[in-house]
Amino acid sequence: MKMADVIRMPLLKHAKLAAGRLGLNRTVESVNMMDAPDIIHYLKPNELLLTTAFAIKESPNDLLELVRQMADKGCAGLGIKTKRFISEIPPSVLQLSDELAFPIIEIPLDSPLGELTTQILSYILEKRTDELRYALETHQAFSRIVMEGKGLQGVMDSLSSLIQHPVLLFDHRGQVLAESRSTPSPSPDTKKSIARLLASILAGRVSYFSLLAPKEPVTAFSIEIYKQRRGFLIVPGAMLEDPFSVLAVEQAANVVRFEFMKQHALEESSRRIKNEFFADLLDEQITSDEEIVNRGKHYGLQKRQTYKCIVAAIDQSPEMYSKKRVHREDAISQLRDQVYEYLDDELSRLKKPYILFTKTHYFMMLIPVELSQPPQETEEEDWNGILRTIQDRLYRELEVSLSFGVGNYAEQLTDISTCFHKALEALRSGYQSKKARFIQSYRVKELTELLRMIPYKNLKQFYDSTLKGLADSTDREHMDLIQTLAVFLENHCLITETAKQLYIHRNTVSYRLNKCEEILGRSLKDPNEILKLRIALMARSLLQSSS
């Protein structure tokens, strides 16, 4: 109950609200009647104190400190019986009460505090009993709707009728799963606005909150299973305060949560079967196109389709698990599931086809490539940018460091196994070079292996003649130039991307590249010269590791 309900009770009909009118919406969960000097130590939040002021009769100014402490503690209010031990409430106390929006009720001398305490507690108990009964009945009604096969749509319609507001069910990706039909639906712009709003608070752990969207109020109820956010029940156009409406939405959220858990269990089972199929495919246990097509069509595999193969892994897994404080196998598995869900979410937002699965502790991705076009370098640049964005977001939001090994193309379904082993080799090559949060391409490793076969003397001679004055210079300016050149080539000669990665202005990049051309006597627009420089920079890392 609220303080406003207390002031309207029969036994208080002759009482008056002395101060703190703005605090009448404070919740009262219990009542205390005490006159001990150290009473503040025994009070709890949302508790109403009734007193005769006996403990402060000799020093009425102590009442000022009591009001301040009760307000700080989150108490509901204070009821003082006057004309017995104190004749009136000091003006300074009333002023403070108004400032703190903390209600003070002046109780007449003839109102028995014991009876008043009993009546308030009885009212609270009766109201809680009504709320529990309503919650149970509502939960049973929603459960029957689901068991009758009406699904989440039926729950949304029934809930909307109960609270007389439209209701939306969003998943954790901001997509509308169901919405009520018995009340006018929010506009598409409102739905998009709510989806953006939810995306900005997905990291929070609150279960129920009200907020003001750009154009209207919104009440949101979070739905979680296994400590992961799965969705939101949204009541647009309202900031719910009626306890029975809040209870109705909470019970609907519980039913939705059970449905999500059932769905999650089915997804887990389907994912396990999917992973077993692809494990057989990668281990070359399935060798016929016909069997691959028949079993793989359930997961989107198509016979006449070229696929790009990508492998991902969590960097420094033991250290990462220690940092995340997950040591048991079930906790480690839960973290991997979290990363899998995150990758699935990020890939789904691209609105491009993909196949995602796992093998042991690796995350595998198959990306369809159009057969009508040969693989283009720009396409590879696009995917490297996508993978880099996923890396950055995952590290920023989950504090998980992830690296990618990029294989070549599987033009036949039977080539997928070979393609993935090459992607895996690329990933392992990156780890052998002590890298983290990297994107390593397989063809880079092939060229590196070829360079290792060249005698050290010949490789050093090629390196020195190609990079000239930049080869082994310790001059700070030259070191900046060689770093800029390396990043420029890694980013496929894109000045903007180079500037972003180095955190410098693109004009600075252009200036440094011009200096490189002057020192090297080579044009950075000549493909042959670019190839020589790429090889020289690969040779640089090999020579440094050998010295």
N, C-alpha and C positions, 0 to 999 in steps of 0.2 A: 504494500500500500504506500501511498504518498503522504507527505505532511499535509497536503490539502485535504485528504480523506480524514486525517486525525482531527483537524480543526472543526470538521463537520459532525463529529460524533455527538450523540445525545448528552452524555455527561459533560461535554465541553460547550454546551449551548450558551452558557453565560461567560465563557472564557473569551479572551480577545487576543488577536495576533498583535504583539507589541512591536515587533520589528522583523526584518528579514523576509518580506513578502516575496522577493524574487527567488527565494529558496524553497517555495512550497512544492516544487516538483522533486525534492529530495526523497529517496526511497527509505521507507522504514521497514527493517527486517526483524527488529527486536526492541524490547523496552527494558530500561533499567531504572530502578528507584533506589537511590542511595544518597547519603549525606556525609560520606567520609571526606576528610580533607584532601586525600590523595586519590580522589575518585577518577581522575583522568586516566590512571593506569589500568583501570578495570573496564574501560569503555571500548567498544568495537566500532568499526565503520558501519554506517547505516543503522546506528542505534539511537533511539530517542531516550533522553534522560529526563526523568521527573524528579523534582527536588523541592524541599521546603526552604532551602538555602540556610539550613541550620549551621553547616560547617563554616559559612562565611558571614555569619550575622555580626561578628565583631569587626570584620574588615570587608565591607561590600565591594571595595575595589578589586578584590581577588576574583570577582565574577568576570571582570574584563579579561583576565588571563585564561580563565576556564573557557570562555566563549572562543577565544582565539585558538586554543589547543584543540577543542572539539571540532572546529571547522577544519583545522589542519589534518585531523585524524579521519575526516570524512564522516563524522556523525550526522545523524538526520536532523536533529534539532534539540531544543531545550524547553522544558515546561517548568515554570517556577510558580509555586504557590506564594502569593504575596499577602501582606497584612498579618503575617504571623511572626516570622523572624526578621523579615525586612519589609519596610512599609511600601517601597516602590523600587523599580529597577532603575539604576543610575542612567542618566542620559548618555554618558560616554559608552555604556554597554550597548544601548539601543543603536547608537550611531555606528559602532563597530559591526553590529549584527547586520545592519543594512548594507554596509560596505562589503561584507563577506557573503551576502545572500544566505545567511544562516538564521533560520526561523526561531524566534523566541515567543512562546505562548505564555501569557499571564493567566494563571489558573485562579479562580475565585477561592476564597477561604473555605466555603462549604462543599467543595468538590473533593471527595475522598480519593487520594492518590492510589490506594490499593485497588479499589474498584475500577478506576480508570486504567490502571496497568492491566488488570485481568481482561477488561473489555477490548483493549487494543490487541492484546495477544490472541484473544479468541477470534477477533476479526482477521488477524494475519493468518492464523491456523486455518480458519474456514476458507479464506481466499486461496491459500496454497493447496488445500484439499480440492477445491473446485478446479484449480489450474492443473493439478495432477490428473484428475478425472478427465478433464478436457483433453489433455495431452495423450492419455491412454486411448480414449475413444477416437481421437483424430488419427493416431498412429494405426489403430486397427482398421479404420476406414480406408486410409491410404494403402495399407497392405492388401486389403481385399480387392482394391482397384487393380493392383499389380497382378494378384493371383487370378483375377478374372480375365487377364490378358489384355487389359486396356493400356498397359505400359506407362511410361513416363508422361506421355501425352495426357492420359487420363488423370494422373496425379496433378499435373499443371492446371487442368481445367477445374478439378475439384477444389484445389487450393485457391484459385482465383475467385471462385464462387464464395468461399468462406471469408476471405479478407476483403473482397470487393475491390481488388486491384489487379491489373495485368501482371503476369508472372513469366519470367524467361529463365531457361536453363542453359547456361553456357558451359562448354567444356574448357579445359585448361589452355586450349589454343585460341580461345576467343570466338569459337563458332557456336551458333545457336543450335542446341540439340532438340529442344522442344519449347513451345510457348503456348500460353492459354488462348483459347478461342472464344471464351464466354464474355470477354471484355475487349474493348478496342486495343489493337496491337500498337506498340510504339512505332514511330516512323523508322525507315532504314537508317537515316542519319543518327537518330537516337541510339539505335543498336550499335552502330559503328563507334559512336562516342563512348558508350558503355564498355565495348570491347577494348578500346584503347585505354580506358581508365583502369580496367581490370589488369591489363598487361603491365601497367606501371606499378601494381601492388602485389604481383604474384609472389614476390619474395617474402612478403609478410606472413605472419603466423596467426593473425586474428581470425576468429571464426564467425563473428557477426559485427557488422559495422554499418553506419550510415554516413553518407558523404554527399556533397553537392556537385553534381556533374555540371558541365558548362551551361546547360539550360534548365535542368530540373534536378530535384533531389533523387537519390537512389539508395535503397537498402539492399545490402549484399550479404548472403550467407555462404561461407566457404565450405566446400565439401572435400574432405581428404580421406584417402585410404593408404595405409601403410606409410604414413608420414609424407605422402606425396600429394600435392594439389591436383585434384581431378576436375574440379569445376566450381561453378557458382550458381546459386539460386538468386535471382535478381527480381526485386520489386521496384520497377521504375515509377517515378512520379510520386514517391511516398517515402517519408522517413518514419518507419513504423515505431510507435510508442505504446500502443495498446498491447498489454501482455498476452492476451489471448491470440491476437494476430501473430505476434512473435512466436508463440508456442506452436501455432499451426504451421508456420513456415519451417520451424526447427524440426517438427515431426516429418514434414514432407522431405526435408533435407536428409533425415535419417533413412527414410525409405529409398531415396535416390542413392544414398551412400551404399546401401545393401545391393542395389542393382549394379552400381559401379564395381563393387567387389566381385559380384557374379561375373560381370563382363570381363573384369581383370583376370579372373581365374581361367575363363575361356581363352582369352588372349595369350596367357602364359602357356596353356596347353598347345595352342596353335603355333606359338613361337617355337616351342620345343620340337614339334614335328617338323617345322620349317628348317630349323637349325640342323636337325638330323639329316634331312634331305640334302642340304647344301654341304654338310660335312662329307657325306658319301660322294657327292659330286667332286669336291675338291680333293678327296683322297683317291679319286679315280676308281671308285667302287661301281660307278655307273658309266658305261662306255657307249651305249647306243643313243643316238639322237632321239629315237622314238620314245624310249623310257624317260629321257630327260624332259622332253616336251610334255608327255602325259602327266608326269609328276610335277613338273615345274610350272605348268600353266596356271595352277592355283596361286602362284606367287608372282605372276606377271611375266614369266620367261616366255619369249617368243622365238620361234625357230629361225626366222629370217631377220635377225636383229643383231647388230654389233653392239658390244658392251664395253664400257671403260671400267676398269677394276681398281678399287681403292681399298686399302687396309688401314685401320686406325688402332691405336693402343694408348692406354694411360701411361704417361711417362713415369719412370722411377716408381713403379707400383708399390713396393714395400714402404718407401718413404712417404708416398702419397697417402697410403692407408693409415700410417702412423699419424700424419698431420690431420687427417679427417677423423682420427680416433675410432677407426673401425678395424678390429683385429679378428673378430670371429668370422667364420666362413659365411654365415648368413648375412652379416653386416657388409662384408666385402661384396657379396652377390647383390645386395640391395643397392650399393653404390654403383656397381656396373649397370644394374637395371636403370638407375637414374640417368646415367650417361647415355644409355641406349634410348631412353624416352626423349632425352634432350636432342640427340641426333635426329630421331624420328620427327620431332617437332620442327626442328630447323629445316630439314629437307622438305617436309610437307609444305612449309610456307613458300617454297620456291615455285610451287605450282608446276613442277617438272616431274616426270616419272622417275622412280628409283626403286631399288630392292635393297633392303637393309636386313642383315642377319648377323649372328655371332658364331665364332668357332673358338673354343676355349676362351682365352681372355682377349681375343681380337674382335674388332667390329668391322664387318665387311660390307662394302657397298658396290652395287652394280648400277652403272649409269648408262641408259640407252643412248646410242649415237645414231643419227640419221644415216641410213645406208646410201641415200642419194648424193651425199656429200662426203668427200674424204675428210678425215680428221683435220681440223684447222687449228693453227696455233692460237688464234683468238679464242677458240672454244676452251682450249687448255688454260689460257689466262683467266677466263671467266671462272672456271672451276677452282683454280688456285685461289682466286679472290674469295670465292664462296667458302672454301675450306679454311682460309685464314680468318674470315669473319666468324665462323663457327668456333675456331680455336679461341679467339679473343673473348667472345661472349661466354663460352663455357668456363674459361679461366676467371673472368670477371664475376660471373654469377654463382658458379659452384666451386670455384677455386680448384678446378681439376685441369691439369696440363695434359693435352692430347696431341699426338703427332700422327702424320699421315704418310703412308707409302703409296705412291701412285704407279700402277702398272701400265702396260700398253693396252691394246684393244683385242678383244676376243671376237673374231669374225664368225666363228662357229660356236655352238653351245659346248662342244667338246673341248674348245680352247680355253674355257673359263678356268679350269684347274691350273693350266700353265700360266695364264694371265695373273691369277692370284698369287701363285708362288713367286712370280717376278715382283709383284707389288710388295710381297712380304720381304723379299730380299732388299728392296729399296728401303723399307722401313728399318730393317736390321742394319743396313749400311749407315743410315742416319744415326742410329744408336752407337754404332762402332766409332763414329766420329765425335762422340760425346755431345751430341746435339739434344735439344729439347724444344717442344712446340714447333716442330719443323714440318715442311712438306717436301718429301724427297721423291724424285722421279726415277723410275727404273733405268732409263736410258743414260742418266747421269752416272749411275753406277757402272754400266757397261763401259763407258768411255774411261772412267777412272781405272777399271781393271786393265784396259788396254795400255793406259799410260804407265801403269806399274810394270809392264813388261819391257818398257824402254829403259836401256842402261842409264844410270844416274848422270853420267857425264854428258850424254847426248840430250837428255831431258833438261839439264841445267843450261846447256848451250842454247836450246830453243827458247827457254824461259827468259834468259838474259837478252837475247836478240829481239824478242817480241816486246818485252816491257821496258827495255832500255834503262833510262835513268830512274824509272819507278820501281825497278826490280827488287832491289834490297835496300832501298834508301831508308834512313832513319829520320830524315827531315820531316817535321810535323806536317808541313804543307803537302809533301809528296805522299805521306801516309793517308791524309784526308782524300787526296786525289785517287789513290788506288782503292780506298774503301768505297768512294762514290762510284767509281767505274765498276767495281764488283757488284754493288747493289743494283746499278743501272742494268747490267747484263742479266742479273737474276730476275729482274722485273721486265724482261723482254723489251728492253730499250724504251720503257715508258717513263718519261721525266716526272709526271705527276705522281706515279706510284713510288718512284725513287725518293722524291721529296717527302712524301708521307712517311716512308719507312725510316728515313734519316732525320725526320723532324726539322727540316730546313726548307727555305723558300725555293720554289722551282727555278728562280733566276740564279740562285746560288749553284744549283745542280748544273744548269746550262753553262755557267762560268767555269766550273771545275772540269766539265767535259771538254770545253774548248781548250783548256790548259793541257788536258791529257792528249788531245790531238796534236798540239804544238810539240810536246815533249816526245811523243811516240812517232810522230810523222805518219800517222795513219788516220783514215777517215772512219768515223764511227757510223757512217751511213752505208759503208761498203760491207755487204754480207760476208765476204771472204775474210776481211779484216776482223769483223766481229767474231767469226768462228775461231780465228787464231787467238784472239784475246781471251775467249772463253776457255780454250784449251790451256793457255798459259796460266790463267788463274787457277784452274784445277791442278796444274802441275805445281803451282806455288804451295798449295796445302800439302801435296805429297813430298815436295822437297823439304818443307819445314818439319814435317813429321819424321823424315829420314835423317835430318841433321842433328 
